[in-house]
Amino acid sequence: MTAARLLVGGGTFAAVTDRGDVHGTRGASTDGLFVRDARHLSRWSLTVDGAAPTLLTSSGEECVLTPPGTRDLPPAYTLFRRQAVAPGALTERLRLVNNRGEPTVVELELHVDADFADQFELRADDRAYPRPDAHRAVHDTPDGLVFHHRRGESWSSRTTVTTSPRPHRVGVPDTTGGRHGGATGGTARHGTGNGQESETGADGHEGGKGGDAGDGAGGGAGGGGTARVLAWRFELPAHGTAELALTVLAAPHGLPEPSPPGSPGEVRQRIQADTGDFVNAHPRPRDLTTWEELARACEQGLTDLARLRIPVTGPGGEALRAPAAGIPWFLCLFGRDALLTSLFALPYRPALAADTLLALAAVQGTRDDPSRLERPGRIVHEVRHGELAHFRQVPYGRYYGSIDATPLFLVLLEAHASATGDPSLALRLEPQARAAVEWMFRDGGLGKEGYLRYTSDAAGGGLVNQNWKDSAGAVCFPDGRQAEGALAVCEVQGYAYDALVRTARLARTVWKDDSEADRLERAAAGLRVRFHRDFWMPEHGFPALALDGRDRRVDTLASDAGHLLWSGILDPDQEQAVGMRLLRPDFFSGFGIRTLASGQAPYHPLSYHRGSIWPHDNAVIALGLARCGLAEQAGTVARGLILAAALHDWRLPEVLAGYGLDEHPVPVPYPHASSPQAWAAATPLALLTALRATGEDV
């Protein structure tokens, strides 16, 4: 995310410029106010006396602005702008201060629009989603505006803007280059609460009330359509002040409009208290290490995890908070991401794992629905609430296209019981765990094929790959060809082995089912034997990335092999060989281990999964290195990642470019990375765990 400032809270986020504005951008620099996958503000732009103000300073939720001035004629007044985000809301206070000993007048205007664009429309991937039956409308109220969006009879959402004091004028922007209608009075509509309304189709073309709607992918943020300009005239006495209070309330489809959140200061206090409770709970990572840089990275990671928690529900309808995957594109529940994030945080914040397990149990597959790859017992890949998901224009409303979320669910369930010493959650979720095991054998392919396998869902609009490297082409041969057919990816077999071993332990010690424990232990032993036979490449001293649909080895050298160190499916001599190989220069960049070793034809340092560096990938590998007694190698990985964190203000992004430390002294950003991102935020916690496990001084 490249927005200058990011405001996050309660499943809502706002990406704004350093001046606090929103301009309705798209792609990597998408801005706006977002709730449940929809942009509820696409324009929120301030002008003073007809021009954009000058920025003096900006940090956190605040900035300081002035009109133009010089050394000899300093600015007549200053604007202190403060913003905060609460669940479903943006709150703002503007304080105007007259700098002179004589009265002054300030003409302030706020350009506002809400295009209700779905996040899938805003990505820079050239995909279009027709919405021929969508209508947007706006009407003024005594103290602001209400934007409406509806589609057919089954979808509606709303954004309400309230102001105090109420605007002097409400107008439409002038797209001819002159002043807006409200300023000239030609097309101004005053905030009298008479419900005057204009309506536009989804492409932003304005029509009369009840007029024809166009089709398209969300309205523009500029002039015309539903865009409006709110104008105030403030007469400030000598050295006097005035304040403008602004509140934006989003009512996404299916949810009521939230209550007004209060002032930015009040919201900030609530967020700081909530975040502080999470960050400062015991054990505190800072108390467990003398490595200051690692402690700072852990604290930033916990802060980000606190902000990324979103409201979810458990199997009994109980209110929970689980980690969303990341911002901007993934502020929703992702099975794999939430499970690995919770595993990394488990020694320090076990409640996060409990909420994640309960949230995923609540949406576990119960029926056969090929359109979203749902099968009984399967753990969900992602849960979306946006318009395109609702109308099945994307399959991700509740999408099950993940081959690894189900075994990772079982891994986390046993790990939670072991770490906390409390088996109650494992007892409560016994039915869901047994269903997950049966999915692995029945539909996952473990029983019939001997491995967990998946096939491409591209024809259904879903994912080509269903392991963590889920981009098209990520599971490729050394010549770059995507492997085809029913794929068995190596790290997933490791997860399956670990899940069988751990679930057998639960069956024997918690569920008191020795017969099931015996069955799962036999299945784990058989999987291990098959894996050594089919995946290990003696000529490379390394496992294959995958087996394709014809059981050919996909013999590309990839970081996935490092996950096998964590799961325990390799023999000790194989573990040593893999661990040492991953630290050679073609894999290890100085900042982290690349997803593909450089020098191979598919390698690209700016590819999403074919040469980039993922912090969470390295975290799993570091945990595996520590498990295998490779303390020096685990320390090397940790030092590289913490160096990268230090050069990113202690926040690790989702992914880094694969360029090495010898090529550039600081990590090169990956241009489309989410930040903050949950499993990257939890990575320093995993590194702390790995280093403590080695017995080395941390």
N, C-alpha and C positions, 0 to 999 in steps of 0.2 A: 504494500500500500504506500503510495507516494504523496498522500495528502500531508499538508504541513502540520496539521493538528488532528488528533484522533480522540474523540470523546466516547467512552464506553461505559455501559451500565445496564444490568438486568436484561440482557438479550437485545439491547438497542445500541446502535452506534451512529455517530455523526462524524463524517470526514469533512473538514473545513479548511480554508486557506489560513495563512498566518494572520490575516485580518479578521477571521471568523466568518468569511463569506462562503457561499455555495454557488457554483456556476453551472451545474448540470452536466459535468464532464462524464466521459465514458472511458472504458479500457482500464489500463493500469493506474490511472489517476482519477478514477471514479470518485465523485464526492456526493454529499447529500446526507439526509437523515434516513436511516434504514431500520425497519422493523419487520420481522418475519418475511425476509426475502424481498421486500418491496421498498422503493424509494418514496418516502412520504414528504420530502422536501427536495426539489430539484433546483430551486433558486431561492437564495436568501442573501441578498447583496445590498450593502449599505452605501449610500452616497450622502455627502454633506455639501450644501450650497452648490449642487449640480455636478459634483466631481467626486471621484473615489478619494477617500482620505489617505493621508500619508501615515505609514506605519512607523512608530517609534520603537516599540518592543513587543514581543509576543512570546508567551511561554505557557505551557499547561492549558488552562481553561481561560486565560486572560490575554488581552492585548491593549495597547495604548495607541490612539489614533489622533491625528490633528488635521485641520485643513492645511493647504500649502502655506509656507512661511519662509522667511529669510532671517539672517542674523540681525539685520537692522529692523525688519518688520516681522517679529516672531508671531506664531499663530495666535489668533484671537481667543481660541478656546481649545480644550482637550476633551477627547472622549475616552472614557475607561469602559471597555467592553468585556463582560464576563459571561461565560456560557457553561452549561453543564447538561448532561444527559441522564435521565432517569428512565425506568421502564416505560417505553412508549411515548417518551416526551423529550422535548428540548426546552430549556428555560434560559432566558437571557436577561441581563440588566445592562442598560447603557446609562452611564452617569456623565453628564455634560458639565464641564467646569469652565466658567468664564475666567480667562487669565488676565483680564484688563480691569482697570478701575473705572470703567464706564460701561453702560449697558451694551449688549450685543444681541443680535438675532441670528439664530441658526435654523436653516432650512434642511431638514433631515428627511431622507426618503429611503424606503426599504422595498426592494424588488422581490416579489415572492411568487413561487409557483410550486406545484406538486404534480409530477408526471406519472407517479405510481408505477414506474418502470420496474419490471421484474429483474432481479440480478442477473439472470441468464441472458437478458437482452443487452446488458451493459458491458459484458465482457468483450474484449477485442478479438473475437474469433469469427466475425463476418457471418454469423448466423442470424436469421430473421424469423420472427414468430408472429404470423398474422393474427390480428385481433379484430375481425370485422364487426363484431357486435359489442365493442367496448365504447363507453361514453365517459367523458370527463366533464365536470361542471364546477363552477365556482359561484358563490353568492356572498354578498357582504352582510355583516351583522353590525349591531351598534358598536362593537369594540373589536372588529377584525374581519376575518374571512373564514369561510368553510369551503374546502375543496372536496368534491365527491368523485368517486370512480365506481362504475358499475359495469358488469359484463353479463348480458343476458339476465336471467332471473335468479342465478345461483351464486353471484359474486358481487360483493360491494365492499368498499372501504372508504375511509374518510380522514382528512387532515383538518384540524381546527386551529386557527391562529387567533389568539386574543392579545390585546394590547391595553396598557394603562400608562398614560392617558390614551383615549381613543384617537385615531388619526383624524386630522383636519380634512383630508381628502383621500379618496380611493379612486385610482384611475387605471388605465391600461397603458402598457409601454408604447412608446412611439417608435415604430420600426423604420421610420424614414430618416432617422438621424437627428431629429429634433427632440424637444422635451416630451415627456409622456403626457397622455391625455389629462391626467389628474392635475398636472401643473398648469396647463393652459386653460383647463376648464371645458375644452371642447367635447371630450367624451368622459369627463370625470363622473364618478358615481359617489355620492357622499355616503358616509357610514351612518345612515339613518335607520338601519334595521328593517328596511322595507322588502328585503328578500330579493332584490334585483339579481338576476341570474343570467349567466351565459353558459353555453354548453359547447363542447368540442368533441370530435371523434378522437380515436386513439392516435391519429397522426398529428393532432394538434390544430386542425382546421376548425375555426370557430363557426358556429351556426346559431340560428335562433333557437329559442327554447323548444326542445323536442325535435330539433332539426336532424338532418341526415348525418350519420357518423361516417368518418373515413376509416380506413384500416391502416395498420402500421404497428410499429414496435415502440409504443410509448411516445408521448408528446415531447416536443422540445422544451428547453428551459428558457428560451429567449422570449422575444415579444410575440404578441398574438396569443391565440388559444386562451388558456386559463390564467396566464401570467397577469399579475396585478402589481401596482405600485401604491404603497401606503406612505402618506406624506404628513409630516408634523412641522409646525413652526414654534420654536421655543424662543421666548424673549427672556434672556438672562440678565439679571441686574448686575451691577458692578461686583466682580469677584463672586458672583452667585452660581448656583448649581441647579440642575434639573435632572430628573431620572425618567427613563422609559423602561417599562417592564414588558417583556415579550414572552409568550408561552405558546408552544406548538404541541398539540396532543394528537397522536396517531391512533386511529381505530382500524387495525387491519381486519380483513375478513375473518369472522368467527370470534372476534374478541371485542369486548366493550371498550369504550373510550376510557383511558385511565384518568384518575383524579389529578388535578393540578399538582405538580411536584414541589411547589414552593420556589424560593429564590435559588440562584446558583450556589450561593453560600450554604444554604440549608442542604441542598442535594450533595454538595461536596462533603459536608460533615458526615452525612449518612454513609456515603461511599467510603470515605476514609475510615470510619469506624468499622464498617463491614470488612474492608480490605485488611485493616490492621488486625482484626480478630483472626483472620486466616493466615496472614504472614507471620504474626508474632506468636501463634500457638506453639506449644511444645510437642515434639522437639524442634528447636530452631536450628536450621543448618549452620548458622554462624557459631553456635556453641559446639559444633562437631568438627570444625576445621580451623586451622591456623592460616590457611591459604586465603588471604584477603580477597583476591580476585574471584576465586571460586565462591566465597561467601556472598559477594556482591551480585554475582550472576544468579545465585540461588534466590536471593531476595527479590531481584527483578523478575525472575521466573515465577515466584509465588505471587507477586503483585499482579502479573499478567494473568495467571491462572484464576486468581480471585475475580478479576474483571471479566474473564471469559466464561464464567459459570452462567448458565442459562436455566430458566425455569423449565422443569420437566415433571412428569408424573410417574409414579411407581405402579406396580401391578394392582394395588388396592386403591389407586387414585390419590395416593399421598403426594404432597408437594415436595419436590426434590430440586437440587441444583447439580447439574453435571457439566463437564467442560465441553463447550463448543469447540469445533476444530480450529477456527481462525477467522481473521478479518482481512479483507472485506467479503470474500466469496463464501465463507463457510461458517457463518455464525449460526450454526444449527448442530444437531446431534449427529455425529458420525461414529459408527460402531468401532471400527479399528482405531481411529484417532483417540477416542475417549478411553478405550481399554488400555492402549499403550501409555497414554498420558497418566492414567490412574496407576498403572504398574510402576512407572517411574516415581510417582509421588507417594506410593504406598507406605514406605517406611516412615514418612514424615506427616502425611495427611491421609490416613486410612479412610476417613469419612467420604472422601472424594470417590474412592473405589466402590464403597457401598452404594452411593447414589448412582454411580454409573451402572453397576450391575443391576440395580432395581429398575432403572430407566430402560435399559436394554431388554430386560425380562418382560417389561410391559408391552414392548412392540415386537417381541419375538414372533417369527412366522407361525401361523396356525393353519394355513390352507394352501392350496396349490393355485398360484396366480402367475402364469408365465409372463404377463406384461410387466411385472416388476420383480421377477425371479424369486417370488416368495414360495417357500416350502415349509411344512411343519418343522419346528425346531431351529430353523435358520436364524441367525442373529443379523439384524438390519445393518445395511451399509450406511444409509443416511436417511434423515427425516426432514422433509421440506414442507413449508406452509404457503408457498407463493402461488400466484395466479397460474403460471404456466404448469406447475405441478398439479394444481387442482383440476385443470382442464386436460391433463395428460399430454400436453405438448412436450413436456419432458417427463421421463419416467421416475423422477426422483422424489415424488411425494412421500412414499415409503418404499425405498428401493433396497433390494437384498443382494445386489451384485457384488458381494465380497466373499472370497473363498476363505479368508483367514479370520474374520471377526468371530466366527463360531468357536474355533479352537481357542482363540485368545480369551473369549468369555470364560471358558472352563479354566484356563490358566489363571486368570485373575481371581476367580471364585476360590480356588484352592489357596492361592497366594494370600488372599485376604484372611482366610481362616487361619493360616499358618502364622502370618505376621501379627495378627491381633490376639491369637489364642482363643478366639470366640467363634465357635462353629454355628452360631444361630443363623447367620445369613446363609451359610451353605445348607443348613437344614431347611430353611424357608424356600430356597430356590432349588431344592432337589428335583421337583418335576421339570423345571426349565432346563436344568443341567442334563437330566436324562434325555430330554427331547433333543438337546444340542448334540449329545453323543450319537443318538440314533440318526440325526441328519448327516453326521459325518460318515456313518457306515452306509446309509441307504441312498441319499441323494448326493452327498459330497464325493462319493466314489471310493471311499476307503474299503468298503466291504467287497465290492465287485471288481474294481480296478486296482485295488491295492494302494492307491494314493488319493489324496484330495485333488480333484481336477476341476477345471472350468473351461467353458467355451466362450467365444466372443459374443457379446450382446449388442454389437454395433448395428445389426439389422433391426433391433428393437429400439434404437436410439440410446442405448446404454453404453456400458464400458467395454472396450476391447479386451483389456486386462483387468483381472479382479483380485490381484495381489496388491501390495502397497504401491508398487510401481504400476499405476493403473492407466498411464497414458498410452495411446496407440504407438506401437513400435518399441515399447520399453523392454519386452521380453523378446530379444532378437538374437539371431545367429551372428557369428563374427563378421559376416558380410553385410549386416544391417537389416536383413529380412526379418519381419515379424514372424515368430513361430506361430503355427496354425494347428487347428484341431483341439482336442481336449488336452489342455496343458496342465502339467504337474510341475509347479515351481518349487525350487529347492527349499526356501525358507519356510514355506507353508507346511512341508512335510515335517520339518523340525517342530513347528508349532503343534502339529497334530500329535507327534510323538510325546511332546511335553504335556499336552492336554490329556492324553491317555494315561500317562504315568500319574499325573496329579489327580485325575478324577478317580483312578483306581484307589488312590490313597484316601480320598473322600469316601468312596464306597465302603472301604474296609473300616475306617476309624470313625466316621460321622454317621453314615447311613446304615452301618452294620449289615452290609450286603457282601459277604465274602465271595459269593458266586459271581457277582458283577465285577468285583475287584479282580478276580482271577481272569475273567474274560478280557478285561481291558489291559491287564498286564501281558497276556499272551498276544493281543493285538499290537501292543507297543513293541514287543520283542520282534514280532514278524515284520513290522514296518521298518525297524532298524536294520534288519538283515537285508531286506529288499533295497533299502536306500543305499547301503554300501555297495551292493552289487550293481545297481543301475545308474547311480549318480556320480560315483567317485571316478575321477579321471587320473589314472596313475601317471600319464605323461605330463600332466600339469601339477600334480600334487595338490589338486583342488577339485571341488565338486562342480558339476555342470549347473548352469543357471536354471535349467528346466529340462523336462522331457516333452517333446511335442506330441501331437496326436498319433504319430506312428512310432512313438517311444524312442525317437532319435534324441541323442543328447544335444541340447542347445549349449554349445561349449564356449560361450562367451564368458570372460572373466568379470564377475560382477560382485558388488558388495553384499548381495544377498547371502553369500556363503558365510559372512561374519555372524549372521543371526543363528547359524547352526552351533556356534560356540556357546550361545546362551541357552539353547534348547536341550543340548546334551545328546544329540543323536549321533555325533561322530565318535570315533575311537580316539584315545588320547594322542597317539602319534599323528592322526589326521588333524586334530585340534591344533597341535603345535605348528604343523605345516601351514594351515590356513591362517592362523594368527600372525605368523612371521611374514607370509606372502602379502597380507593386507597392508603392511607397513613399508613395503617397497615403494620407491618414488612414483611409479606409474599409478599406484592407488592413492598413496598418502600425499596430499598437496602441501602439508605444513599447517593447514587449517583444519583438515579433516580427510576422511577416506572418501574417494569419489565413488559414485554409483557404478561406473564402469572404469576399468583400468585404461589409462591413456595409451595411445599407440594402436588400439584396435580401430577398425574402420568405422564402427558406429559412434565412436567417442566424439562428443561435442560438449565443450565446457559450458555452453549456454542452453543445453537441452535440459528439459525438465527431469528426465530420469536416465539419461545416457551420457553422464559425465559430470553432472552437478554434484554438490556436496549437501547432504541432508543431515542436520544436527541429530534428529531422532534416530536415524539409521546408524550414525556413529555411536549414539548412546547405547543402543542394543549391542553393538559390537564391543563397546567398552565393558559392558556388564559381562559379556561372554569371555572376553580376554581375562577379566578378573576371575571368573569362575574356573578358567583353565590354568590359573597360576601364572599367566603372562603379565606380571605386574609392570614391567618396564614398558611394554607395548600399551597397556591400558593408560599408563601415565602419559605417554606420548600423545595418544588421542585426546586425552583430557586437556593437556596443555595447548594443543592446537585449537580446540574448540573454545577454551576460555580466552585465548588470545583473540579469536574472532569476536567473542562476546564483548571484550574490552574495547574493541574497535567499532562496536555497534552500540555504544552507550549501555552495555551490559545486557542487551536484549538480542538473543539469537533469532534470526528470521527463519521462516519455514525452510528456505533453501538458499544456498550460495552458488555462485558460478564456480566451475571446476578449476580455475586458474590457480597455479601454485604460488607459494610464498616467494619462490625464486623469480616469478614473472611480474608480481606486483606486491608491494609491501603491506597492503591492506586487502581484506577480502573483497572481491568484485561482486556487487549485488546481482542477484538474479532478478530480472526486471519485473516479473509478475508474482513475486513472493508475497505470501500473506505475512503480516506482522502487526500485532502479536499473533502467534500461532501456538496452539496448546502443547503439542508434543515437543516443539522446539523450546517452549517456556519451561517444560519439565525436564529437559535434557540436563541442565546443571545438577538437578537433584539425582539423576541417574549416575552422573559422573561422580558425585560425592559418594554414592552407594558403592560404586565400583572401586574407588580408591580405598574406601574403608575396608572393603572385602579383601584387598590385597595385603592388608596388614602394614602397608607403608604409612609413613607419617604424613598426614594431610592437614 
